[in-house]
């Protein structure tokens, strides 16, 4: 069984990415408004906007029987995590965190996707979902 869930990075990174993408759209519209006929520069900038929307919407997590595959906005970047490598699962509202022995991955999902993802991963990894922060860090002096 293969399932796919779409995700976004943490809020600050997502806001920056989509703001820059909308800036490209507005720049294209400004270029288009300066001319009365179709303008090749505005169409080129609009094509860049469409490309960035496509790249931003291709972030997804694919779940297989033995592993989960994380696709990023960058076409060449893909991470594969086997279920046996997962040590902790944590969800905080819409954020979901997966901890392995040497790295962690955090992403935001839709509410119904978080519960479905948590249920599926807890079945596959035999781990219970930890609610809240996994580890406490000492305060900085």
C-alpha positions as CSV (number, residue, x, y, z in Angstrom):
1,X,0.0,0.0,0.0
2,X,1.4,3.4,-1.0
3,X,0.0,6.6,0.5
4,X,1.0,10.2,-0.1
5,X,0.7,13.2,2.1
6,X,1.6,16.8,1.1
7,X,3.6,18.8,3.6
8,X,5.1,22.3,4.2
9,X,8.2,23.2,6.2
10,X,8.0,25.1,9.4
11,X,5.9,28.2,9.3
12,X,8.7,30.8,9.0
13,X,10.3,29.0,6.0
14,X,6.9,28.4,4.3
15,X,5.9,32.0,4.7
16,X,9.2,33.2,3.2
17,X,9.0,30.7,0.3
18,X,5.4,31.6,-0.7
19,X,6.0,35.3,-0.2
20,X,8.9,35.3,-2.6
21,X,6.8,33.3,-5.0
22,X,4.0,35.9,-4.9
23,X,6.5,38.7,-5.4
24,X,7.4,37.0,-8.7
25,X,3.7,37.0,-9.6
26,X,3.3,40.7,-8.7
27,X,6.4,41.6,-10.7
28,X,5.0,39.8,-13.7
29,X,1.7,41.6,-13.4
30,X,3.5,45.0,-13.1
31,X,5.4,44.2,-16.3
32,X,2.2,43.2,-18.0
33,X,0.4,46.4,-17.0
34,X,3.1,48.6,-18.5
35,X,2.3,47.4,-22.0
36,X,-1.0,47.3,-23.9
37,X,-0.1,44.1,-25.8
38,X,1.3,40.8,-24.6
39,X,4.9,41.3,-23.5
40,X,7.4,38.6,-23.6
41,X,9.2,39.7,-20.4
42,X,6.1,39.5,-18.3
43,X,5.2,36.1,-19.7
44,X,8.7,34.8,-18.9
45,X,8.4,36.1,-15.3
46,X,5.0,34.5,-15.1
47,X,6.5,31.2,-16.3
48,X,9.0,31.5,-13.4
49,X,6.0,32.0,-11.0
50,X,4.3,28.9,-12.3
51,X,7.6,26.9,-11.9
52,X,8.0,28.0,-8.3
53,X,4.3,27.1,-7.5
54,X,4.9,23.7,-9.0
55,X,8.1,23.2,-7.0
56,X,6.4,24.4,-3.8
57,X,3.5,22.0,-4.2
58,X,5.6,19.0,-5.0
59,X,6.6,18.5,-1.3
60,X,5.2,15.2,-0.3
61,X,5.8,12.2,1.9
62,X,5.2,8.8,0.3
63,X,4.7,5.8,2.6
64,X,5.5,2.3,1.4
65,X,5.5,-1.0,3.3
66,X,9.2,-0.6,4.4
67,X,10.1,3.0,4.2
68,X,8.9,6.6,3.8
69,X,10.2,8.8,1.1
70,X,10.3,12.6,1.6
71,X,10.4,14.8,-1.5
72,X,11.4,18.4,-1.2
73,X,10.8,21.5,-3.4
74,X,14.3,21.0,-4.9
75,X,13.9,18.5,-7.6
76,X,17.2,16.7,-6.8
77,X,16.6,16.3,-3.1
78,X,14.9,13.2,-1.7
79,X,15.3,11.5,1.6
80,X,14.4,7.9,2.4
81,X,13.9,6.8,6.0
82,X,13.3,3.2,6.8
83,X,10.8,2.4,9.5
84,X,13.5,0.5,11.4
85,X,15.6,3.7,11.7
86,X,12.9,5.7,13.4
87,X,13.4,6.2,17.1
88,X,10.8,8.8,18.1
89,X,7.6,10.1,16.6
90,X,6.1,13.4,17.9
91,X,3.2,15.5,16.9
92,X,2.3,19.0,18.1
93,X,-0.9,20.2,16.5
94,X,-0.2,20.3,12.8
95,X,3.6,19.8,13.1
96,X,4.9,16.2,13.0
97,X,8.5,15.3,14.0
98,X,10.4,12.1,13.1
99,X,13.6,11.5,15.0
100,X,16.2,9.0,13.8
101,X,19.6,8.2,15.3
102,X,21.5,11.0,13.5
103,X,18.9,13.5,12.3
104,X,15.4,14.8,12.7
105,X,12.7,16.0,10.3
106,X,9.9,18.3,11.1
107,X,7.0,19.3,8.8
108,X,3.5,20.8,8.9
109,X,0.5,18.8,7.5
110,X,-3.2,19.2,7.3
111,X,-5.0,18.1,10.6
112,X,-6.5,15.0,9.1
113,X,-3.2,14.0,7.4
114,X,-1.4,14.3,10.8
115,X,-3.7,11.8,12.5
116,X,-3.6,9.4,9.5
117,X,0.2,9.7,9.3
118,X,0.6,9.2,13.0
119,X,-1.6,6.1,13.0
120,X,0.1,4.6,10.0
121,X,3.6,5.2,11.3
122,X,2.8,4.0,14.8
123,X,1.5,0.7,13.3
124,X,4.6,0.3,11.1
125,X,7.2,1.2,13.6
126,X,5.6,-0.2,16.8
127,X,6.2,3.2,18.5
128,X,3.6,5.2,20.3
129,X,3.2,8.8,19.3
130,X,4.7,11.2,21.8
131,X,2.7,14.3,22.4
132,X,4.7,17.5,23.0
133,X,8.4,18.0,23.0
134,X,10.5,14.9,23.0
135,X,13.5,16.3,24.9
136,X,13.9,19.2,27.2
137,X,17.0,21.4,26.7
138,X,18.6,23.3,29.5
139,X,17.9,27.1,29.5
140,X,20.6,29.3,27.9
141,X,22.4,31.5,30.5
